[in-house]
Amino acid sequence: MKEKIYFVFSMIIFGAVGIFAKYIELSSSEIALFMSLIGSFLLFVICILTKNKVSWHNIKKNAFALLIASIALSGNWIFLFQSYKETTIANAALSYYFAPVLVIVMSPIVLKEKLSLKKVLCVCAALFGLIIILQSDRSGEHNNHLLGIVYGLIAATFYAILTLTNKFIRNMNGLEITFTQLLLSSVLLIPYLFITEEKLGLYQISSNSVILILILGILHAGVGFYLFFSGMKGLEGQSIAILSYLDPLTSLLISALVIGERMTLIQILGALLLLGSTFISEVSTNMKYPYRIKK
């Protein structure tokens, strides 16, 4: 029961990331850097407190996979945070949750898994739901919904790469993997920022944004991941798949109840198709994802 509570809270934390990222007055890459720095520091402290030793020998053995995963993690966060800034939290969350579908499509190529008829139908239903979401939003309340959804899909692609790459990592537990990837992500994002950003927003950041980035880093990258791994240990694959849907549902509830963003009936239908098809696929295949970044 304790593990289930831990996992539920981690999903709620992951689902709430949009409300913080959307209003931080920094670029998406800057937010990603601070997330990586804060998260790696907190997980390092957790490793010390829990006496969970990080094996440098295992890191060397998995160096290539860890590097690819860290690049994917960085890209995942950059495009996800930009998606939140361009469109509604609901649109960003739903487009990002296309990631499980991408994993299904990529699995036959990367993992040599068979693609069953049920999976093909689920992919088609999810794709149709996404198309409905793309076509239905004409509210004009945001600068560019389509661009935001595209960013969400790119983030989903990076997450799918991250998910599949982690399947090749051996002899490392979830806490070790995440700490190493966050640390590598920090190292990669520092030069990326200096190359891509003409002027860093850090020097003009408001006190509100400082508070939001600290909350985001501590809750999402630190506490969220710790609760996720602690809870996942005692849960079966189908329980993980089912409870993972609290992540996008939290995002949708926050979008509607806290931010006041509205979804049309057609959008809701698209969301049901997208989430419902991935739900059927995940539960039926008993698939386990390494972790939700988010997403």
C-alpha positions in Angstrom: 0.0 0.0 0.0 2.9 2.4 0.8 4.5 1.8 -2.6 1.2 2.6 -4.3 0.8 5.9 -2.4 4.4 6.8 -3.3 3.7 6.1 -7.0 0.4 8.0 -7.0 2.1 11.1 -5.5 4.9 10.9 -8.0 2.4 10.9 -10.9 0.5 13.9 -9.4 3.8 15.7 -9.1 4.8 14.9 -12.7 1.4 15.9 -13.9 1.6 19.3 -12.2 4.9 20.3 -13.9 3.2 22.4 -16.5 1.8 24.9 -14.1 5.3 25.8 -12.9 7.2 25.6 -16.2 4.6 27.7 -18.0 5.2 30.8 -15.9 9.0 30.7 -15.3 10.6 33.7 -17.0 13.5 31.7 -18.4 14.0 29.9 -21.7 13.2 26.2 -21.9 16.8 25.2 -22.1 17.6 27.3 -19.0 14.8 25.6 -17.1 16.0 22.2 -18.2 19.5 23.1 -17.0 18.3 24.1 -13.5 16.1 21.0 -13.3 19.1 18.8 -14.1 21.3 20.6 -11.6 18.8 20.6 -8.7 17.6 17.1 -9.5 21.1 15.6 -9.6 22.1 17.3 -6.4 19.0 16.1 -4.5 19.4 12.6 -5.8 23.0 12.6 -4.8 22.0 13.5 -1.3 19.3 10.8 -1.4 21.9 8.2 -2.5 24.1 9.2 0.5 21.3 9.1 3.0 20.0 5.8 1.7 23.6 4.4 1.4 22.9 3.7 -2.3 26.4 3.6 -3.8 26.8 4.6 -7.4 29.1 2.1 -9.2 31.5 4.0 -11.5 32.4 0.6 -13.1 28.8 0.1 -14.2 28.7 3.7 -15.4 31.7 3.1 -17.7 30.1 -0.2 -19.0 26.9 1.7 -19.9 28.6 4.9 -20.9 27.2 5.1 -24.5 23.6 4.3 -23.5 23.8 6.8 -20.6 25.1 9.5 -23.0 22.3 8.9 -25.5 19.7 8.8 -22.7 21.1 12.1 -21.2 20.8 13.8 -24.6 17.3 12.5 -25.0 16.4 13.7 -21.5 17.7 17.2 -22.2 15.8 17.4 -25.5 12.7 16.0 -23.8 12.7 18.7 -21.2 13.6 21.6 -23.5 10.8 20.8 -26.0 8.2 19.9 -23.3 8.7 23.2 -21.4 8.5 25.1 -24.7 5.3 23.3 -25.5 3.8 24.5 -22.2 4.8 28.1 -23.1 3.2 28.0 -26.6 -0.1 26.2 -26.0 -2.4 25.1 -23.2 -1.3 22.7 -20.5 -3.9 20.2 -21.8 -2.6 20.3 -25.4 1.0 20.0 -24.2 0.2 17.1 -21.9 -1.8 15.2 -24.5 0.7 15.7 -27.3 3.5 14.6 -25.0 1.5 11.5 -24.0 1.8 10.3 -27.6 5.2 9.0 -26.4 3.9 5.5 -25.5 2.6 5.2 -29.0 6.0 6.1 -30.4 7.6 3.5 -28.2 5.2 0.8 -29.6 6.1 1.9 -33.2 9.8 2.0 -32.5 10.0 -1.3 -30.5 10.0 -3.7 -33.5 13.0 -1.8 -34.9 15.0 -1.2 -31.7 14.0 -4.1 -29.5 12.9 -6.6 -32.2 9.5 -6.9 -30.6 6.5 -8.1 -32.6 3.8 -5.6 -33.5 0.5 -7.3 -32.9 -2.8 -6.4 -34.6 -4.1 -5.0 -31.3 -1.1 -2.7 -31.0 -1.6 -1.5 -34.6 -5.2 -0.7 -33.9 -4.2 1.1 -30.7 -1.6 3.2 -32.6 -4.2 4.1 -35.3 -6.8 5.1 -32.7 -4.2 7.2 -30.8 -3.1 8.9 -34.0 -6.7 9.7 -34.9 -7.3 11.2 -31.5 -4.2 13.3 -31.9 -5.4 14.5 -35.3 -8.8 15.5 -33.8 -7.0 17.5 -31.1 -4.8 19.2 -33.7 -7.8 20.1 -35.9 -10.3 21.2 -33.2 -8.6 24.0 -31.4 -9.4 27.4 -33.0 -9.8 29.5 -29.9 -6.9 31.8 -30.7 -6.2 32.5 -27.1 -2.6 31.5 -27.4 0.1 32.5 -29.9 0.5 29.2 -31.6 -1.3 26.1 -30.5 0.0 24.0 -33.5 3.6 24.9 -32.7 3.1 24.1 -29.1 1.6 20.7 -30.0 4.5 20.0 -32.4 7.0 20.8 -29.6 5.0 18.4 -27.4 5.4 15.7 -30.1 9.1 16.3 -30.4 9.4 16.0 -26.6 7.4 12.7 -26.8 9.9 11.5 -29.5 12.8 12.3 -27.2 11.0 10.5 -24.3 10.5 7.4 -26.5 14.2 7.4 -27.3 14.9 7.8 -23.6 12.6 4.9 -22.7 14.1 2.5 -25.3 17.7 3.5 -24.5 17.2 2.7 -20.8 16.3 -0.8 -21.7 19.9 -1.4 -22.8 21.4 -0.3 -19.4 22.5 -3.2 -17.3 23.3 -3.6 -13.6 22.1 -0.2 -12.5 19.0 0.6 -10.4 16.6 3.4 -11.2 18.1 5.8 -8.7 21.6 5.4 -10.1 20.4 5.7 -13.7 18.5 8.9 -13.1 21.2 10.5 -11.0 23.8 9.8 -13.7 21.6 11.0 -16.5 20.7 14.2 -14.7 24.3 14.9 -14.0 25.3 14.2 -17.6 22.4 16.3 -18.8 23.7 19.3 -16.7 27.2 18.9 -18.3 25.6 18.8 -21.8 23.2 21.7 -21.3 25.9 24.2 -20.1 27.8 24.5 -23.4 24.4 24.2 -25.3 23.1 27.3 -23.5 26.2 29.4 -24.2 26.0 28.4 -27.9 22.2 28.9 -28.4 21.4 31.7 -26.0 22.6 35.2 -26.9 21.6 36.6 -23.5 20.9 34.5 -20.4 17.6 35.3 -18.7 19.2 34.4 -15.3 20.4 37.9 -14.8 16.9 39.4 -15.1 14.9 36.6 -13.5 12.2 37.7 -11.0 11.9 36.4 -7.5 8.6 34.6 -8.5 10.5 32.7 -11.2 13.3 31.8 -8.7 10.7 30.3 -6.4 9.0 28.4 -9.2 12.2 26.9 -10.5 13.2 25.8 -7.0 9.8 24.2 -6.5 9.9 22.6 -9.9 13.5 21.3 -9.4 12.9 20.0 -5.9 9.5 18.5 -6.5 9.8 17.2 -10.0 13.4 16.2 -10.4 14.1 15.3 -6.8 11.1 14.2 -4.7 9.1 13.1 -7.7 11.7 10.7 -9.0 12.5 9.4 -5.5 8.8 8.6 -4.9 8.5 7.1 -8.4 11.4 4.6 -7.9 10.4 3.9 -4.3 6.8 3.1 -5.3 7.6 1.2 -8.5 9.6 -1.4 -6.6 6.5 -2.9 -5.0 4.1 -2.6 -7.9 3.2 -5.0 -10.8 3.6 -3.9 -14.4 -0.2 -3.5 -15.0 -0.6 -1.4 -11.8 2.2 0.9 -13.0 0.6 1.2 -16.4 -2.8 2.1 -14.9 -1.6 4.5 -12.2 0.6 6.2 -14.8 -2.5 7.7 -16.3 -2.8 10.0 -13.2 0.0 12.0 -14.9 -1.9 13.3 -17.9 -5.2 13.4 -15.9 -3.6 15.7 -13.3 -2.4 17.9 -16.2 -5.9 18.1 -17.6 -7.5 18.8 -14.2 -5.0 21.6 -13.5 -5.6 23.0 -17.0 -9.3 23.2 -16.4 -9.7 23.9 -12.7 -6.6 26.0 -11.9 -5.7 27.8 -15.1 -9.2 27.9 -16.5 -8.3 26.5 -19.9 -11.3 24.9 -21.6 -11.5 21.9 -23.9 -14.1 21.5 -26.6 -16.2 18.3 -26.8 -14.2 17.3 -29.9 -10.9 17.8 -28.0 -12.2 15.7 -25.2 -13.1 12.9 -27.7 -9.6 13.2 -29.1 -8.1 12.9 -25.6 -10.2 9.8 -24.8 -9.1 8.2 -28.0 -5.4 9.0 -27.4 -5.3 8.1 -23.7 -7.7 5.2 -24.0 -5.8 3.5 -26.8 -2.5 3.8 -25.1 -4.1 2.5 -21.9 -5.4 -0.6 -23.6 -2.0 -1.2 -25.2 0.0 -0.7 -22.0 -2.2 -2.9 -19.9 -2.6 -5.6 -22.4 1.2 -5.9 -23.0 2.1 -5.4 -19.4 4.7 -2.9 -20.5 7.0 -1.1 -18.0 8.5 2.3 -18.7 11.7 3.2 -16.9 10.2 6.5 -15.7 8.0 9.4 -16.7 9.8 12.6 -17.3 7.8 14.4 -18.5 7.6 14.0 -19.2 
